[in-house]
Amino acid sequence: MFEVRRIKPEMTYTIRHRILRPHQAMEDCKYDTDNQDSAFHVGAFYQGKLISVASFCVEKHHDFPIEKQYRLRAMATLEDFRKLGSGRALVNHGENLLKEQGIDFLWCKGRTTVQGYYSKLGFKAHGEVFDYPPIGPHIIMYKKLSLSKENC
């Protein structure tokens, strides 16, 4: 149905802006982590059109004592293409790339409105809901990618 592949960070900005930050400037959709050497971005394409994006970067969350961890950022799918499985395909693709690198752990700051979605992808909630100005309420979600001796 769609093709999932790595993309350049610049290809994520339009969807990030449209879906995640429509009331902010396009510049707010560009993150410092986008061009890290270890960062990567994936996109789902439907009939050649980019419909869904996700970014992965090295970032440790202070609550998790796990050495190898990545953060999932700015996952978004165009409205007309939701519920087709592109988001799940992006996360699965990203997780497979991380596992190949020996990464143990993935986390994100998820909007509370999509907490159930992340739960279906195997993520667990951590901590209390917090405000992420100017976007709104979020919660930390995490997922162990491989068997680890460390517990959270």
C-alpha positions as CSV (number, residue, x, y, z in Angstrom):
1,M,0.0,0.0,0.0
2,F,2.8,2.4,0.9
3,E,6.6,2.5,0.8
4,V,8.6,3.4,3.9
5,R,12.2,4.7,3.6
6,R,14.7,7.1,5.1
7,I,14.3,10.7,4.2
8,K,16.1,14.0,4.7
9,P,15.1,16.1,7.7
10,E,13.9,18.9,5.4
11,M,11.2,16.5,4.0
12,T,9.6,16.3,7.4
13,Y,9.0,20.0,7.9
14,T,5.8,20.5,5.9
15,I,3.9,17.7,7.6
16,R,5.3,18.6,11.0
17,H,4.0,22.1,10.5
18,R,0.6,21.2,9.1
19,I,-0.2,18.5,11.7
20,L,1.8,19.2,14.8
21,R,2.4,22.9,14.9
22,P,-0.1,24.7,12.6
23,H,-0.3,27.8,14.7
24,Q,3.5,28.3,14.9
25,A,6.1,29.4,12.5
26,M,7.7,26.9,10.1
27,E,11.0,27.5,11.9
28,D,9.5,25.9,15.0
29,C,9.2,22.7,13.1
30,K,13.0,22.5,12.7
31,Y,14.7,20.8,15.7
32,D,18.3,21.0,16.8
33,T,18.5,17.2,16.8
34,D,17.4,17.0,13.1
35,N,20.9,17.1,11.7
36,Q,22.8,15.1,14.4
37,D,25.1,12.5,12.8
38,S,23.1,9.8,14.7
39,A,19.6,11.1,13.9
40,F,17.5,9.6,11.1
41,H,14.1,10.4,9.6
42,V,11.6,8.0,7.9
43,G,8.7,8.7,5.7
44,A,5.8,6.7,4.4
45,F,4.8,7.3,0.7
46,Y,1.5,6.6,-0.9
47,Q,1.5,6.7,-4.7
48,G,4.7,8.8,-4.5
49,K,3.2,11.3,-2.0
50,L,4.8,11.7,1.5
51,I,2.0,11.1,3.9
52,S,3.6,10.3,7.2
53,V,6.9,11.2,8.9
54,A,8.9,10.3,12.1
55,S,12.3,11.3,13.4
56,F,14.6,9.4,15.7
57,C,17.5,11.0,17.6
58,V,20.0,10.1,20.3
59,E,18.6,11.7,23.5
60,K,18.8,10.3,27.0
61,H,15.8,10.8,29.3
62,H,17.1,11.4,32.8
63,D,14.5,9.0,34.4
64,F,15.8,6.0,32.5
65,P,19.2,4.5,33.5
66,I,19.6,2.8,30.2
67,E,22.8,3.5,28.3
68,K,21.6,3.1,24.7
69,Q,18.4,5.1,24.0
70,Y,16.8,7.1,21.3
71,R,13.9,9.5,21.2
72,L,11.1,9.4,18.7
73,R,10.1,12.9,17.7
74,A,7.6,14.6,15.5
75,M,5.6,11.6,14.3
76,A,2.7,12.8,12.1
77,T,0.4,11.6,9.4
78,L,-1.7,13.6,7.0
79,E,-5.4,13.5,8.0
80,D,-6.7,11.8,4.9
81,F,-4.2,8.9,5.3
82,R,-4.7,8.0,9.0
83,K,-5.8,4.5,10.1
84,L,-4.0,2.9,7.1
85,G,-1.0,1.7,9.2
86,S,1.6,4.1,7.9
87,G,2.5,5.4,11.4
88,R,2.9,1.8,12.7
89,A,5.0,1.0,9.7
90,L,7.3,4.0,10.4
91,V,7.7,3.1,14.0
92,N,8.4,-0.6,13.1
93,H,11.0,0.5,10.5
94,G,12.7,2.9,12.9
95,E,12.7,0.2,15.6
96,N,14.3,-2.3,13.3
97,L,17.1,0.3,12.3
98,L,17.7,1.0,16.0
99,K,17.9,-2.7,16.9
100,E,20.5,-3.2,14.2
101,Q,22.6,-0.6,16.0
102,G,22.1,-2.3,19.3
103,I,19.8,0.3,20.8
104,D,17.9,-0.9,23.8
105,F,15.3,1.7,24.4
106,L,13.0,4.2,22.6
107,W,11.0,7.0,24.3
108,C,8.9,10.0,23.3
109,K,6.9,12.9,24.6
110,G,3.5,12.0,23.4
111,R,0.5,14.2,23.3
112,T,-2.1,12.9,25.7
113,T,-4.6,12.8,22.8
114,V,-2.5,10.0,21.2
115,Q,-1.5,8.1,24.3
116,G,-3.8,5.2,23.3
117,Y,-2.2,5.0,19.9
118,Y,1.3,4.8,21.3
119,S,0.1,2.1,23.8
120,K,-1.1,0.0,20.8
121,L,2.4,0.3,19.4
122,G,3.8,-1.2,22.7
123,F,4.8,2.0,24.5
124,K,4.1,2.4,28.2
125,A,3.3,5.7,30.0
126,H,5.8,7.0,32.5
127,G,5.3,9.8,35.1
128,E,2.6,12.4,35.2
129,V,1.0,14.4,32.4
130,F,2.8,17.7,31.9
131,D,2.2,20.9,29.8
132,Y,4.5,21.3,26.8
133,P,4.0,25.0,25.9
134,P,2.6,26.0,23.5
135,I,1.4,22.6,22.3
136,G,-0.5,21.3,25.4
137,P,-0.6,18.2,27.6
138,H,2.0,15.4,27.1
139,I,3.2,12.3,28.8
140,I,6.4,10.4,28.5
141,M,6.0,7.1,26.7
142,Y,8.7,4.4,26.4
143,K,9.4,1.1,24.9
144,K,12.1,-1.5,25.4
145,L,13.4,-2.7,22.1
146,S,15.4,-5.7,23.2
147,L,15.8,-7.9,26.3
148,S,17.7,-5.8,28.9
149,K,18.9,-6.6,32.4
150,E,17.9,-3.1,33.4
151,N,14.4,-2.4,34.7
152,C,12.4,0.8,34.5
